[in-house]
């Protein structure tokens, strides 16, 4: 199966049985960006950019701030 990167248009070669029924992240080797991919029976049904990392980083900063002050904000 071949899938085009949604950022740079590079064609990703996913000719392996692992990707026949797959839900997860895929990295483009041309632009190094990550996208979420969902396939079933060797057909790509959805692909979209991953924006989770920004949210997790902000959440970690908030938790660190509260945990260093004894659990109290401020």
PyMOL Python script that loads the backbone (N, CA, C, O; Angstrom):
from pymol import cmd

cmd.read_pdbstr("""\
ATOM      1  N   UNK A   1       0.852  -1.171   0.000  1.00  0.00           N
ATOM      2  CA  UNK A   1       0.000   0.000   0.000  1.00  0.00           C
ATOM      3  C   UNK A   1       0.896   1.231   0.000  1.00  0.00           C
ATOM      4  O   UNK A   1       1.916   1.259   0.688  1.00  0.00           O
ATOM      5  N   UNK A   2       0.532   2.215  -0.743  1.00  0.00           N
ATOM      6  CA  UNK A   2       1.269   3.469  -0.821  1.00  0.00           C
ATOM      7  C   UNK A   2       0.367   4.593  -0.326  1.00  0.00           C
ATOM      8  O   UNK A   2      -0.801   4.683  -0.707  1.00  0.00           O
ATOM      9  N   UNK A   3       0.925   5.449   0.528  1.00  0.00           N
ATOM     10  CA  UNK A   3       0.187   6.564   1.119  1.00  0.00           C
ATOM     11  C   UNK A   3       1.018   7.817   0.935  1.00  0.00           C
ATOM     12  O   UNK A   3       2.231   7.791   1.145  1.00  0.00           O
ATOM     13  N   UNK A   4       0.385   8.912   0.546  1.00  0.00           N
ATOM     14  CA  UNK A   4       1.094  10.186   0.400  1.00  0.00           C
ATOM     15  C   UNK A   4       1.078  10.935   1.722  1.00  0.00           C
ATOM     16  O   UNK A   4       0.072  10.954   2.431  1.00  0.00           O
ATOM     17  N   UNK A   5       2.218  11.554   2.044  1.00  0.00           N
ATOM     18  CA  UNK A   5       2.321  12.388   3.234  1.00  0.00           C
ATOM     19  C   UNK A   5       1.407  13.605   3.060  1.00  0.00           C
ATOM     20  O   UNK A   5       1.376  14.218   1.993  1.00  0.00           O
ATOM     21  N   UNK A   6       0.676  13.941   4.101  1.00  0.00           N
ATOM     22  CA  UNK A   6      -0.251  15.077   4.004  1.00  0.00           C
ATOM     23  C   UNK A   6       0.472  16.419   4.104  1.00  0.00           C
ATOM     24  O   UNK A   6      -0.124  17.464   3.843  1.00  0.00           O
ATOM     25  N   UNK A   7       1.751  16.398   4.481  1.00  0.00           N
ATOM     26  CA  UNK A   7       2.515  17.638   4.611  1.00  0.00           C
ATOM     27  C   UNK A   7       3.327  17.953   3.361  1.00  0.00           C
ATOM     28  O   UNK A   7       3.268  19.067   2.841  1.00  0.00           O
ATOM     29  N   UNK A   8       4.093  16.957   2.873  1.00  0.00           N
ATOM     30  CA  UNK A   8       5.010  17.241   1.762  1.00  0.00           C
ATOM     31  C   UNK A   8       4.649  16.492   0.477  1.00  0.00           C
ATOM     32  O   UNK A   8       5.212  16.785  -0.578  1.00  0.00           O
ATOM     33  N   UNK A   9       3.723  15.534   0.545  1.00  0.00           N
ATOM     34  CA  UNK A   9       3.307  14.805  -0.638  1.00  0.00           C
ATOM     35  C   UNK A   9       4.197  13.622  -0.991  1.00  0.00           C
ATOM     36  O   UNK A   9       3.964  12.955  -1.999  1.00  0.00           O
ATOM     37  N   UNK A  10       5.212  13.353  -0.179  1.00  0.00           N
ATOM     38  CA  UNK A  10       6.100  12.211  -0.420  1.00  0.00           C
ATOM     39  C   UNK A  10       5.308  10.912  -0.301  1.00  0.00           C
ATOM     40  O   UNK A  10       4.456  10.780   0.577  1.00  0.00           O
ATOM     41  N   UNK A  11       5.582   9.973  -1.167  1.00  0.00           N
ATOM     42  CA  UNK A  11       4.861   8.700  -1.158  1.00  0.00           C
ATOM     43  C   UNK A  11       5.526   7.727  -0.192  1.00  0.00           C
ATOM     44  O   UNK A  11       6.703   7.398  -0.339  1.00  0.00           O
ATOM     45  N   UNK A  12       4.762   7.271   0.796  1.00  0.00           N
ATOM     46  CA  UNK A  12       5.260   6.319   1.786  1.00  0.00           C
ATOM     47  C   UNK A  12       4.914   4.910   1.333  1.00  0.00           C
ATOM     48  O   UNK A  12       3.771   4.633   0.969  1.00  0.00           O
ATOM     49  N   UNK A  13       5.886   4.032   1.355  1.00  0.00           N
ATOM     50  CA  UNK A  13       5.678   2.642   0.967  1.00  0.00           C
ATOM     51  C   UNK A  13       5.362   1.840   2.226  1.00  0.00           C
ATOM     52  O   UNK A  13       6.244   1.612   3.054  1.00  0.00           O
ATOM     53  N   UNK A  14       4.126   1.417   2.371  1.00  0.00           N
ATOM     54  CA  UNK A  14       3.691   0.646   3.530  1.00  0.00           C
ATOM     55  C   UNK A  14       3.311  -0.775   3.106  1.00  0.00           C
ATOM     56  O   UNK A  14       2.297  -1.313   3.549  1.00  0.00           O
ATOM     57  N   UNK A  15       4.130  -1.370   2.249  1.00  0.00           N
ATOM     58  CA  UNK A  15       3.870  -2.727   1.768  1.00  0.00           C
ATOM     59  C   UNK A  15       4.374  -3.758   2.767  1.00  0.00           C
ATOM     60  O   UNK A  15       5.373  -4.438   2.531  1.00  0.00           O
ATOM     61  N   UNK A  16       3.675  -3.859   3.871  1.00  0.00           N
ATOM     62  CA  UNK A  16       3.982  -4.867   4.879  1.00  0.00           C
ATOM     63  C   UNK A  16       2.657  -5.290   5.504  1.00  0.00           C
ATOM     64  O   UNK A  16       1.738  -4.480   5.629  1.00  0.00           O
ATOM     65  N   UNK A  17       2.560  -6.559   5.895  1.00  0.00           N
ATOM     66  CA  UNK A  17       1.290  -7.066   6.423  1.00  0.00           C
ATOM     67  C   UNK A  17       0.852  -6.356   7.702  1.00  0.00           C
ATOM     68  O   UNK A  17      -0.330  -6.387   8.045  1.00  0.00           O
ATOM     69  N   UNK A  18       1.779  -5.718   8.411  1.00  0.00           N
ATOM     70  CA  UNK A  18       1.429  -4.981   9.627  1.00  0.00           C
ATOM     71  C   UNK A  18       0.467  -3.841   9.322  1.00  0.00           C
ATOM     72  O   UNK A  18      -0.394  -3.521  10.141  1.00  0.00           O
ATOM     73  N   UNK A  19       0.607  -3.232   8.159  1.00  0.00           N
ATOM     74  CA  UNK A  19      -0.203  -2.069   7.809  1.00  0.00           C
ATOM     75  C   UNK A  19      -1.526  -2.415   7.135  1.00  0.00           C
ATOM     76  O   UNK A  19      -2.267  -1.506   6.760  1.00  0.00           O
ATOM     77  N   UNK A  20      -1.846  -3.685   6.969  1.00  0.00           N
ATOM     78  CA  UNK A  20      -3.129  -4.059   6.363  1.00  0.00           C
ATOM     79  C   UNK A  20      -4.305  -3.640   7.243  1.00  0.00           C
ATOM     80  O   UNK A  20      -5.301  -3.129   6.730  1.00  0.00           O
ATOM     81  N   UNK A  21      -4.210  -3.842   8.535  1.00  0.00           N
ATOM     82  CA  UNK A  21      -5.216  -3.411   9.512  1.00  0.00           C
ATOM     83  C   UNK A  21      -4.462  -2.678  10.614  1.00  0.00           C
ATOM     84  O   UNK A  21      -4.008  -3.289  11.582  1.00  0.00           O
ATOM     85  N   UNK A  22      -4.336  -1.366  10.460  1.00  0.00           N
ATOM     86  CA  UNK A  22      -3.454  -0.591  11.323  1.00  0.00           C
ATOM     87  C   UNK A  22      -4.124   0.705  11.751  1.00  0.00           C
ATOM     88  O   UNK A  22      -4.790   1.371  10.959  1.00  0.00           O
ATOM     89  N   UNK A  23      -3.938   1.044  13.007  1.00  0.00           N
ATOM     90  CA  UNK A  23      -4.333   2.352  13.521  1.00  0.00           C
ATOM     91  C   UNK A  23      -3.186   2.845  14.377  1.00  0.00           C
ATOM     92  O   UNK A  23      -2.852   2.232  15.391  1.00  0.00           O
ATOM     93  N   UNK A  24      -2.583   3.945  13.974  1.00  0.00           N
ATOM     94  CA  UNK A  24      -1.461   4.469  14.729  1.00  0.00           C
ATOM     95  C   UNK A  24      -0.720   5.543  13.962  1.00  0.00           C
ATOM     96  O   UNK A  24      -1.193   6.050  12.945  1.00  0.00           O
ATOM     97  N   UNK A  25       0.450   5.875  14.471  1.00  0.00           N
ATOM     98  CA  UNK A  25       1.218   6.954  13.870  1.00  0.00           C
ATOM     99  C   UNK A  25       2.201   6.424  12.839  1.00  0.00           C
ATOM    100  O   UNK A  25       2.690   5.299  12.934  1.00  0.00           O
ATOM    101  N   UNK A  26       2.477   7.271  11.848  1.00  0.00           N
ATOM    102  CA  UNK A  26       3.425   6.971  10.780  1.00  0.00           C
ATOM    103  C   UNK A  26       4.276   8.215  10.584  1.00  0.00           C
ATOM    104  O   UNK A  26       3.762   9.334  10.575  1.00  0.00           O
ATOM    105  N   UNK A  27       5.587   8.014  10.427  1.00  0.00           N
ATOM    106  CA  UNK A  27       6.504   9.131  10.224  1.00  0.00           C
ATOM    107  C   UNK A  27       6.930   9.185   8.770  1.00  0.00           C
ATOM    108  O   UNK A  27       7.303   8.166   8.188  1.00  0.00           O
ATOM    109  N   UNK A  28       6.876  10.362   8.189  1.00  0.00           N
ATOM    110  CA  UNK A  28       7.356  10.566   6.830  1.00  0.00           C
ATOM    111  C   UNK A  28       8.877  10.684   6.877  1.00  0.00           C
ATOM    112  O   UNK A  28       9.414  11.490   7.637  1.00  0.00           O
ATOM    113  N   UNK A  29       9.570   9.888   6.069  1.00  0.00           N
ATOM    114  CA  UNK A  29      11.024   9.918   6.068  1.00  0.00           C
ATOM    115  C   UNK A  29      11.585  11.079   5.249  1.00  0.00           C
ATOM    116  O   UNK A  29      12.790  11.329   5.276  1.00  0.00           O
ATOM    117  N   UNK A  30      10.736  11.779   4.535  1.00  0.00           N
ATOM    118  CA  UNK A  30      11.182  12.924   3.752  1.00  0.00           C
ATOM    119  C   UNK A  30      11.176  14.207   4.585  1.00  0.00           C
ATOM    120  O   UNK A  30      12.175  14.925   4.630  1.00  0.00           O
ATOM    121  N   UNK A  31      10.041  14.496   5.248  1.00  0.00           N
ATOM    122  CA  UNK A  31       9.931  15.737   6.023  1.00  0.00           C
ATOM    123  C   UNK A  31       9.970  15.501   7.540  1.00  0.00           C
ATOM    124  O   UNK A  31       9.970  16.464   8.308  1.00  0.00           O
ATOM    125  N   UNK A  32      10.003  14.248   7.978  1.00  0.00           N
ATOM    126  CA  UNK A  32      10.101  13.854   9.396  1.00  0.00           C
ATOM    127  C   UNK A  32       8.901  14.257  10.235  1.00  0.00           C
ATOM    128  O   UNK A  32       9.013  14.351  11.457  1.00  0.00           O
ATOM    129  N   UNK A  33       7.764  14.495   9.615  1.00  0.00           N
ATOM    130  CA  UNK A  33       6.568  14.849  10.373  1.00  0.00           C
ATOM    131  C   UNK A  33       5.727  13.612  10.602  1.00  0.00           C
ATOM    132  O   UNK A  33       5.795  12.649   9.838  1.00  0.00           O
ATOM    133  N   UNK A  34       4.932  13.645  11.663  1.00  0.00           N
ATOM    134  CA  UNK A  34       4.116  12.497  12.053  1.00  0.00           C
ATOM    135  C   UNK A  34       2.663  12.727  11.656  1.00  0.00           C
ATOM    136  O   UNK A  34       2.152  13.845  11.706  1.00  0.00           O
ATOM    137  N   UNK A  35       2.023  11.645  11.264  1.00  0.00           N
ATOM    138  CA  UNK A  35       0.593  11.697  10.981  1.00  0.00           C
ATOM    139  C   UNK A  35      -0.056  10.427  11.507  1.00  0.00           C
ATOM    140  O   UNK A  35       0.582   9.379  11.609  1.00  0.00           O
ATOM    141  N   UNK A  36      -1.306  10.537  11.832  1.00  0.00           N
ATOM    142  CA  UNK A  36      -2.098   9.408  12.313  1.00  0.00           C
ATOM    143  C   UNK A  36      -2.728   8.738  11.106  1.00  0.00           C
ATOM    144  O   UNK A  36      -3.262   9.407  10.221  1.00  0.00           O
ATOM    145  N   UNK A  37      -2.662   7.410  11.075  1.00  0.00           N
ATOM    146  CA  UNK A  37      -3.155   6.650   9.929  1.00  0.00           C
ATOM    147  C   UNK A  37      -4.074   5.543  10.402  1.00  0.00           C
ATOM    148  O   UNK A  37      -3.799   4.890  11.409  1.00  0.00           O
ATOM    149  N   UNK A  38      -5.159   5.329   9.684  1.00  0.00           N
ATOM    150  CA  UNK A  38      -6.080   4.226   9.964  1.00  0.00           C
ATOM    151  C   UNK A  38      -6.318   3.465   8.671  1.00  0.00           C
ATOM    152  O   UNK A  38      -6.773   4.036   7.680  1.00  0.00           O
ATOM    153  N   UNK A  39      -6.005   2.162   8.684  1.00  0.00           N
ATOM    154  CA  UNK A  39      -6.211   1.319   7.513  1.00  0.00           C
ATOM    155  C   UNK A  39      -7.036   0.095   7.896  1.00  0.00           C
ATOM    156  O   UNK A  39      -7.067  -0.312   9.057  1.00  0.00           O
ATOM    157  N   UNK A  40      -7.695  -0.474   6.915  1.00  0.00           N
ATOM    158  CA  UNK A  40      -8.433  -1.728   7.082  1.00  0.00           C
ATOM    159  C   UNK A  40      -8.398  -2.461   5.751  1.00  0.00           C
ATOM    160  O   UNK A  40      -8.711  -1.894   4.704  1.00  0.00           O
ATOM    161  N   UNK A  41      -8.018  -3.715   5.807  1.00  0.00           N
ATOM    162  CA  UNK A  41      -7.917  -4.568   4.614  1.00  0.00           C
ATOM    163  C   UNK A  41      -7.009  -3.965   3.547  1.00  0.00           C
ATOM    164  O   UNK A  41      -7.265  -4.126   2.354  1.00  0.00           O
ATOM    165  N   UNK A  42      -5.967  -3.283   3.961  1.00  0.00           N
ATOM    166  CA  UNK A  42      -5.008  -2.721   3.016  1.00  0.00           C
ATOM    167  C   UNK A  42      -5.426  -1.429   2.366  1.00  0.00           C
ATOM    168  O   UNK A  42      -4.788  -0.995   1.407  1.00  0.00           O
ATOM    169  N   UNK A  43      -6.486  -0.789   2.859  1.00  0.00           N
ATOM    170  CA  UNK A  43      -6.972   0.476   2.300  1.00  0.00           C
ATOM    171  C   UNK A  43      -6.904   1.550   3.385  1.00  0.00           C
ATOM    172  O   UNK A  43      -7.391   1.342   4.497  1.00  0.00           O
ATOM    173  N   UNK A  44      -6.302   2.692   3.066  1.00  0.00           N
ATOM    174  CA  UNK A  44      -6.212   3.809   4.014  1.00  0.00           C
ATOM    175  C   UNK A  44      -7.561   4.516   4.095  1.00  0.00           C
ATOM    176  O   UNK A  44      -8.083   4.998   3.090  1.00  0.00           O
ATOM    177  N   UNK A  45      -8.120   4.573   5.307  1.00  0.00           N
ATOM    178  CA  UNK A  45      -9.416   5.215   5.495  1.00  0.00           C
ATOM    179  C   UNK A  45      -9.292   6.642   6.005  1.00  0.00           C
ATOM    180  O   UNK A  45     -10.097   7.499   5.641  1.00  0.00           O
ATOM    181  N   UNK A  46      -8.313   6.904   6.825  1.00  0.00           N
ATOM    182  CA  UNK A  46      -8.140   8.278   7.301  1.00  0.00           C
ATOM    183  C   UNK A  46      -6.685   8.529   7.635  1.00  0.00           C
ATOM    184  O   UNK A  46      -5.953   7.635   8.062  1.00  0.00           O
ATOM    185  N   UNK A  47      -6.291   9.771   7.428  1.00  0.00           N
ATOM    186  CA  UNK A  47      -4.962  10.221   7.834  1.00  0.00           C
ATOM    187  C   UNK A  47      -5.071  11.692   8.190  1.00  0.00           C
ATOM    188  O   UNK A  47      -5.710  12.472   7.484  1.00  0.00           O
ATOM    189  N   UNK A  48      -4.443  12.058   9.287  1.00  0.00           N
ATOM    190  CA  UNK A  48      -4.491  13.436   9.735  1.00  0.00           C
ATOM    191  C   UNK A  48      -3.255  13.737  10.575  1.00  0.00           C
ATOM    192  O   UNK A  48      -2.636  12.817  11.109  1.00  0.00           O
ATOM    193  N   UNK A  49      -2.887  15.006  10.700  1.00  0.00           N
ATOM    194  CA  UNK A  49      -1.684  15.358  11.468  1.00  0.00           C
ATOM    195  C   UNK A  49      -1.871  15.081  12.948  1.00  0.00           C
ATOM    196  O   UNK A  49      -2.985  15.155  13.467  1.00  0.00           O
ATOM    197  N   UNK A  50      -0.790  14.767  13.615  1.00  0.00           N
ATOM    198  CA  UNK A  50      -0.830  14.538  15.058  1.00  0.00           C
ATOM    199  C   UNK A  50      -0.589  15.867  15.753  1.00  0.00           C
ATOM    200  O   UNK A  50       0.425  16.522  15.515  1.00  0.00           O
ATOM    201  N   UNK A  51      -1.518  16.265  16.611  1.00  0.00           N
ATOM    202  CA  UNK A  51      -1.382  17.506  17.374  1.00  0.00           C
ATOM    203  C   UNK A  51      -1.432  17.214  18.869  1.00  0.00           C
ATOM    204  O   UNK A  51      -1.647  18.130  19.663  1.00  0.00           O
ATOM    205  N   UNK A  52      -1.241  15.984  19.263  1.00  0.00           N
ATOM    206  CA  UNK A  52      -1.349  15.577  20.659  1.00  0.00           C
ATOM    207  C   UNK A  52      -0.157  16.047  21.475  1.00  0.00           C
ATOM    208  O   UNK A  52      -0.311  16.363  22.654  1.00  0.00           O
ATOM    209  N   UNK A  53       1.027  16.101  20.878  1.00  0.00           N
ATOM    210  CA  UNK A  53       2.234  16.416  21.618  1.00  0.00           C
ATOM    211  C   UNK A  53       2.167  17.777  22.291  1.00  0.00           C
ATOM    212  O   UNK A  53       2.641  17.919  23.419  1.00  0.00           O
ATOM    213  N   UNK A  54       1.606  18.762  21.653  1.00  0.00           N
ATOM    214  CA  UNK A  54       1.495  20.099  22.234  1.00  0.00           C
ATOM    215  C   UNK A  54       0.628  20.067  23.480  1.00  0.00           C
ATOM    216  O   UNK A  54       0.978  20.692  24.481  1.00  0.00           O
ATOM    217  N   UNK A  55      -0.491  19.360  23.449  1.00  0.00           N
ATOM    218  CA  UNK A  55      -1.396  19.272  24.588  1.00  0.00           C
ATOM    219  C   UNK A  55      -0.737  18.556  25.754  1.00  0.00           C
ATOM    220  O   UNK A  55      -0.851  19.007  26.893  1.00  0.00           O
ATOM    221  N   UNK A  56      -0.045  17.445  25.496  1.00  0.00           N
ATOM    222  CA  UNK A  56       0.605  16.702  26.567  1.00  0.00           C
ATOM    223  C   UNK A  56       1.706  17.533  27.223  1.00  0.00           C
ATOM    224  O   UNK A  56       1.874  17.484  28.441  1.00  0.00           O
ATOM    225  N   UNK A  57       2.451  18.287  26.434  1.00  0.00           N
ATOM    226  CA  UNK A  57       3.525  19.100  26.990  1.00  0.00           C
ATOM    227  C   UNK A  57       2.953  20.175  27.903  1.00  0.00           C
ATOM    228  O   UNK A  57       3.490  20.405  28.987  1.00  0.00           O
ATOM    229  N   UNK A  58       1.874  20.840  27.490  1.00  0.00           N
ATOM    230  CA  UNK A  58       1.262  21.873  28.316  1.00  0.00           C
ATOM    231  C   UNK A  58       0.701  21.283  29.597  1.00  0.00           C
ATOM    232  O   UNK A  58       0.811  21.899  30.657  1.00  0.00           O
ATOM    233  N   UNK A  59       0.102  20.104  29.522  1.00  0.00           N
ATOM    234  CA  UNK A  59      -0.441  19.451  30.700  1.00  0.00           C
ATOM    235  C   UNK A  59       0.682  19.109  31.673  1.00  0.00           C
ATOM    236  O   UNK A  59       0.517  19.273  32.882  1.00  0.00           O
ATOM    237  N   UNK A  60       1.811  18.640  31.174  1.00  0.00           N
ATOM    238  CA  UNK A  60       2.950  18.304  32.027  1.00  0.00           C
ATOM    239  C   UNK A  60       3.477  19.544  32.734  1.00  0.00           C
ATOM    240  O   UNK A  60       3.867  19.467  33.899  1.00  0.00           O
ATOM    241  N   UNK A  61       3.497  20.684  32.054  1.00  0.00           N
ATOM    242  CA  UNK A  61       3.961  21.918  32.685  1.00  0.00           C
ATOM    243  C   UNK A  61       3.030  22.344  33.811  1.00  0.00           C
ATOM    244  O   UNK A  61       3.497  22.810  34.851  1.00  0.00           O
ATOM    245  N   UNK A  62       1.730  22.194  33.627  1.00  0.00           N
ATOM    246  CA  UNK A  62       0.763  22.553  34.658  1.00  0.00           C
ATOM    247  C   UNK A  62       0.905  21.628  35.859  1.00  0.00           C
ATOM    248  O   UNK A  62       0.908  22.091  36.999  1.00  0.00           O
ATOM    249  N   UNK A  63       1.022  20.320  35.615  1.00  0.00           N
ATOM    250  CA  UNK A  63       1.156  19.371  36.713  1.00  0.00           C
ATOM    251  C   UNK A  63       2.446  19.594  37.486  1.00  0.00           C
ATOM    252  O   UNK A  63       2.455  19.465  38.711  1.00  0.00           O
ATOM    253  N   UNK A  64       3.514  19.918  36.816  1.00  0.00           N
ATOM    254  CA  UNK A  64       4.783  20.174  37.482  1.00  0.00           C
ATOM    255  C   UNK A  64       4.682  21.408  38.368  1.00  0.00           C
ATOM    256  O   UNK A  64       5.216  21.423  39.478  1.00  0.00           O
ATOM    257  N   UNK A  65       4.013  22.421  37.892  1.00  0.00           N
ATOM    258  CA  UNK A  65       3.867  23.649  38.670  1.00  0.00           C
ATOM    259  C   UNK A  65       3.112  23.379  39.969  1.00  0.00           C
ATOM    260  O   UNK A  65       3.519  23.858  41.028  1.00  0.00           O
ATOM    261  N   UNK A  66       2.020  22.620  39.902  1.00  0.00           N
ATOM    262  CA  UNK A  66       1.237  22.343  41.086  1.00  0.00           C
ATOM    263  C   UNK A  66       1.963  21.378  42.024  1.00  0.00           C
ATOM    264  O   UNK A  66       1.854  21.512  43.243  1.00  0.00           O
ATOM    265  N   UNK A  67       2.686  20.430  41.489  1.00  0.00           N
ATOM    266  CA  UNK A  67       3.325  19.434  42.345  1.00  0.00           C
ATOM    267  C   UNK A  67       4.510  20.010  43.109  1.00  0.00           C
ATOM    268  O   UNK A  67       4.842  19.499  44.178  1.00  0.00           O
ATOM    269  N   UNK A  68       5.158  21.050  42.605  1.00  0.00           N
ATOM    270  CA  UNK A  68       6.307  21.634  43.314  1.00  0.00           C
ATOM    271  C   UNK A  68       5.869  22.585  44.410  1.00  0.00           C
ATOM    272  O   UNK A  68       6.674  22.930  45.275  1.00  0.00           O
ATOM    273  N   UNK A  69       4.620  23.017  44.401  1.00  0.00           N
ATOM    274  CA  UNK A  69       4.148  23.935  45.433  1.00  0.00           C
ATOM    275  C   UNK A  69       3.295  23.222  46.479  1.00  0.00           C
ATOM    276  O   UNK A  69       2.507  23.864  47.173  1.00  0.00           O
ATOM    277  N   UNK A  70       3.440  21.926  46.597  1.00  0.00           N
ATOM    278  CA  UNK A  70       2.674  21.190  47.599  1.00  0.00           C
ATOM    279  C   UNK A  70       1.234  20.938  47.197  1.00  0.00           C
ATOM    280  O   UNK A  70       0.407  20.661  48.066  1.00  0.00           O
ATOM    281  N   UNK A  71       0.906  21.021  45.940  1.00  0.00           N
ATOM    282  CA  UNK A  71      -0.449  20.753  45.474  1.00  0.00           C
ATOM    283  C   UNK A  71      -1.336  21.973  45.452  1.00  0.00           C
ATOM    284  O   UNK A  71      -2.494  21.887  45.043  1.00  0.00           O
ATOM    285  N   UNK A  72      -0.816  23.119  45.888  1.00  0.00           N
ATOM    286  CA  UNK A  72      -1.612  24.340  45.901  1.00  0.00           C
ATOM    287  C   UNK A  72      -1.205  25.231  44.735  1.00  0.00           C
ATOM    288  O   UNK A  72      -0.013  25.406  44.484  1.00  0.00           O
ATOM    289  N   UNK A  73      -2.171  25.797  44.019  1.00  0.00           N
ATOM    290  CA  UNK A  73      -1.819  26.696  42.917  1.00  0.00           C
ATOM    291  C   UNK A  73      -1.172  27.967  43.436  1.00  0.00           C
ATOM    292  O   UNK A  73      -1.490  28.456  44.520  1.00  0.00           O
ATOM    293  N   UNK A  74      -0.251  28.490  42.627  1.00  0.00           N
ATOM    294  CA  UNK A  74       0.331  29.768  42.949  1.00  0.00           C
ATOM    295  C   UNK A  74       1.631  29.640  43.531  1.00  0.00           C
ATOM    296  O   UNK A  74       2.261  30.645  43.862  1.00  0.00           O
TER     297      UNK A  74
END
""", "prot")
cmd.dss("prot")
cmd.show_as("cartoon", "prot")
cmd.util.cbc("prot")
cmd.orient("prot")
